[in-house]
Amino acid sequence: MLRLTKKADYGLMALKFLAENPDSASISAKDIAEAYHIPQQLLAKILQRLVKEGLLRSHAGMNGGYTLSR
């Protein structure tokens, strides 16, 4: 059986949420955290790491958030 850390699990959940909502311009960390009941600050750190690794793109500003890079 494959065991994942909480951070890996949360990261996969965020990627799944973004993949299920491709029509959205960008989705905030707050929206993802609320959907899955994940601590928002922890999720923000995980999303930043996913951006650094090239899996996500981040968008700053009023309508900012995250989108899948591919």
PyMOL CGO cylinders between C-alpha atoms (Angstrom):
from pymol import cmd
from pymol.cgo import CYLINDER

trace = [
    CYLINDER, 0.00, 0.00, 0.00, 1.24, 3.46, -0.92, 0.3, 1, 1, 1, 1, 1, 1,
    CYLINDER, 1.24, 3.46, -0.92, 1.43, 5.88, 1.98, 0.3, 1, 1, 1, 1, 1, 1,
    CYLINDER, 1.43, 5.88, 1.98, 1.36, 9.61, 1.33, 0.3, 1, 1, 1, 1, 1, 1,
    CYLINDER, 1.36, 9.61, 1.33, 2.17, 12.44, 3.67, 0.3, 1, 1, 1, 1, 1, 1,
    CYLINDER, 2.17, 12.44, 3.67, -0.59, 14.91, 4.51, 0.3, 1, 1, 1, 1, 1, 1,
    CYLINDER, -0.59, 14.91, 4.51, 1.14, 17.52, 2.35, 0.3, 1, 1, 1, 1, 1, 1,
    CYLINDER, 1.14, 17.52, 2.35, 1.26, 15.18, -0.66, 0.3, 1, 1, 1, 1, 1, 1,
    CYLINDER, 1.26, 15.18, -0.66, -2.38, 14.26, -0.12, 0.3, 1, 1, 1, 1, 1, 1,
    CYLINDER, -2.38, 14.26, -0.12, -3.42, 17.91, 0.09, 0.3, 1, 1, 1, 1, 1, 1,
    CYLINDER, -3.42, 17.91, 0.09, -1.39, 18.72, -3.03, 0.3, 1, 1, 1, 1, 1, 1,
    CYLINDER, -1.39, 18.72, -3.03, -3.12, 15.98, -5.00, 0.3, 1, 1, 1, 1, 1, 1,
    CYLINDER, -3.12, 15.98, -5.00, -6.50, 17.16, -3.77, 0.3, 1, 1, 1, 1, 1, 1,
    CYLINDER, -6.50, 17.16, -3.77, -5.71, 20.70, -4.94, 0.3, 1, 1, 1, 1, 1, 1,
    CYLINDER, -5.71, 20.70, -4.94, -4.56, 19.45, -8.35, 0.3, 1, 1, 1, 1, 1, 1,
    CYLINDER, -4.56, 19.45, -8.35, -7.77, 17.42, -8.65, 0.3, 1, 1, 1, 1, 1, 1,
    CYLINDER, -7.77, 17.42, -8.65, -9.90, 20.44, -7.76, 0.3, 1, 1, 1, 1, 1, 1,
    CYLINDER, -9.90, 20.44, -7.76, -8.14, 22.59, -10.37, 0.3, 1, 1, 1, 1, 1, 1,
    CYLINDER, -8.14, 22.59, -10.37, -8.50, 19.85, -13.00, 0.3, 1, 1, 1, 1, 1, 1,
    CYLINDER, -8.50, 19.85, -13.00, -12.23, 19.57, -12.31, 0.3, 1, 1, 1, 1, 1, 1,
    CYLINDER, -12.23, 19.57, -12.31, -12.71, 23.34, -12.82, 0.3, 1, 1, 1, 1, 1, 1,
    CYLINDER, -12.71, 23.34, -12.82, -10.91, 24.11, -16.09, 0.3, 1, 1, 1, 1, 1, 1,
    CYLINDER, -10.91, 24.11, -16.09, -13.34, 26.90, -17.04, 0.3, 1, 1, 1, 1, 1, 1,
    CYLINDER, -13.34, 26.90, -17.04, -12.33, 29.10, -14.12, 0.3, 1, 1, 1, 1, 1, 1,
    CYLINDER, -12.33, 29.10, -14.12, -9.76, 31.79, -14.92, 0.3, 1, 1, 1, 1, 1, 1,
    CYLINDER, -9.76, 31.79, -14.92, -7.99, 31.05, -11.64, 0.3, 1, 1, 1, 1, 1, 1,
    CYLINDER, -7.99, 31.05, -11.64, -8.96, 29.57, -8.31, 0.3, 1, 1, 1, 1, 1, 1,
    CYLINDER, -8.96, 29.57, -8.31, -7.78, 30.93, -4.97, 0.3, 1, 1, 1, 1, 1, 1,
    CYLINDER, -7.78, 30.93, -4.97, -6.14, 28.88, -2.27, 0.3, 1, 1, 1, 1, 1, 1,
    CYLINDER, -6.14, 28.88, -2.27, -9.02, 29.90, 0.00, 0.3, 1, 1, 1, 1, 1, 1,
    CYLINDER, -9.02, 29.90, 0.00, -11.59, 28.31, -2.33, 0.3, 1, 1, 1, 1, 1, 1,
    CYLINDER, -11.59, 28.31, -2.33, -9.67, 25.04, -2.48, 0.3, 1, 1, 1, 1, 1, 1,
    CYLINDER, -9.67, 25.04, -2.48, -9.08, 25.01, 1.28, 0.3, 1, 1, 1, 1, 1, 1,
    CYLINDER, -9.08, 25.01, 1.28, -12.77, 25.55, 1.97, 0.3, 1, 1, 1, 1, 1, 1,
    CYLINDER, -12.77, 25.55, 1.97, -13.84, 22.85, -0.48, 0.3, 1, 1, 1, 1, 1, 1,
    CYLINDER, -13.84, 22.85, -0.48, -11.70, 20.18, 1.20, 0.3, 1, 1, 1, 1, 1, 1,
    CYLINDER, -11.70, 20.18, 1.20, -11.50, 21.56, 4.76, 0.3, 1, 1, 1, 1, 1, 1,
    CYLINDER, -11.50, 21.56, 4.76, -7.72, 22.01, 4.55, 0.3, 1, 1, 1, 1, 1, 1,
    CYLINDER, -7.72, 22.01, 4.55, -5.83, 24.60, 6.64, 0.3, 1, 1, 1, 1, 1, 1,
    CYLINDER, -5.83, 24.60, 6.64, -5.47, 27.57, 4.28, 0.3, 1, 1, 1, 1, 1, 1,
    CYLINDER, -5.47, 27.57, 4.28, -1.92, 28.57, 5.23, 0.3, 1, 1, 1, 1, 1, 1,
    CYLINDER, -1.92, 28.57, 5.23, -0.63, 25.02, 4.83, 0.3, 1, 1, 1, 1, 1, 1,
    CYLINDER, -0.63, 25.02, 4.83, -2.32, 24.72, 1.45, 0.3, 1, 1, 1, 1, 1, 1,
    CYLINDER, -2.32, 24.72, 1.45, -0.82, 28.05, 0.33, 0.3, 1, 1, 1, 1, 1, 1,
    CYLINDER, -0.82, 28.05, 0.33, 2.68, 26.71, 1.05, 0.3, 1, 1, 1, 1, 1, 1,
    CYLINDER, 2.68, 26.71, 1.05, 1.93, 23.50, -0.83, 0.3, 1, 1, 1, 1, 1, 1,
    CYLINDER, 1.93, 23.50, -0.83, 0.58, 25.45, -3.82, 0.3, 1, 1, 1, 1, 1, 1,
    CYLINDER, 0.58, 25.45, -3.82, 3.69, 27.66, -3.85, 0.3, 1, 1, 1, 1, 1, 1,
    CYLINDER, 3.69, 27.66, -3.85, 5.84, 24.53, -4.03, 0.3, 1, 1, 1, 1, 1, 1,
    CYLINDER, 5.84, 24.53, -4.03, 3.75, 23.19, -6.92, 0.3, 1, 1, 1, 1, 1, 1,
    CYLINDER, 3.75, 23.19, -6.92, 4.25, 26.51, -8.74, 0.3, 1, 1, 1, 1, 1, 1,
    CYLINDER, 4.25, 26.51, -8.74, 8.00, 26.28, -8.17, 0.3, 1, 1, 1, 1, 1, 1,
    CYLINDER, 8.00, 26.28, -8.17, 8.02, 22.73, -9.58, 0.3, 1, 1, 1, 1, 1, 1,
    CYLINDER, 8.02, 22.73, -9.58, 6.10, 23.88, -12.67, 0.3, 1, 1, 1, 1, 1, 1,
    CYLINDER, 6.10, 23.88, -12.67, 2.82, 22.05, -12.10, 0.3, 1, 1, 1, 1, 1, 1,
    CYLINDER, 2.82, 22.05, -12.10, 0.79, 25.19, -11.42, 0.3, 1, 1, 1, 1, 1, 1,
    CYLINDER, 0.79, 25.19, -11.42, 0.80, 28.84, -12.45, 0.3, 1, 1, 1, 1, 1, 1,
    CYLINDER, 0.80, 28.84, -12.45, 0.02, 31.57, -9.99, 0.3, 1, 1, 1, 1, 1, 1,
    CYLINDER, 0.02, 31.57, -9.99, -1.75, 34.81, -10.85, 0.3, 1, 1, 1, 1, 1, 1,
    CYLINDER, -1.75, 34.81, -10.85, -1.49, 37.84, -8.59, 0.3, 1, 1, 1, 1, 1, 1,
    CYLINDER, -1.49, 37.84, -8.59, -4.06, 40.57, -8.14, 0.3, 1, 1, 1, 1, 1, 1,
    CYLINDER, -4.06, 40.57, -8.14, -7.71, 40.96, -7.31, 0.3, 1, 1, 1, 1, 1, 1,
    CYLINDER, -7.71, 40.96, -7.31, -8.82, 37.95, -9.39, 0.3, 1, 1, 1, 1, 1, 1,
    CYLINDER, -8.82, 37.95, -9.39, -5.62, 36.03, -8.74, 0.3, 1, 1, 1, 1, 1, 1,
    CYLINDER, -5.62, 36.03, -8.74, -5.23, 32.41, -7.85, 0.3, 1, 1, 1, 1, 1, 1,
    CYLINDER, -5.23, 32.41, -7.85, -3.88, 29.23, -9.37, 0.3, 1, 1, 1, 1, 1, 1,
    CYLINDER, -3.88, 29.23, -9.37, -4.33, 27.33, -12.61, 0.3, 1, 1, 1, 1, 1, 1,
    CYLINDER, -4.33, 27.33, -12.61, -2.82, 24.13, -13.97, 0.3, 1, 1, 1, 1, 1, 1,
    CYLINDER, -2.82, 24.13, -13.97, 0.22, 24.86, -16.10, 0.3, 1, 1, 1, 1, 1, 1,
    CYLINDER, 0.22, 24.86, -16.10, -0.77, 22.31, -18.76, 0.3, 1, 1, 1, 1, 1, 1,
]
cmd.load_cgo(trace, "trace")
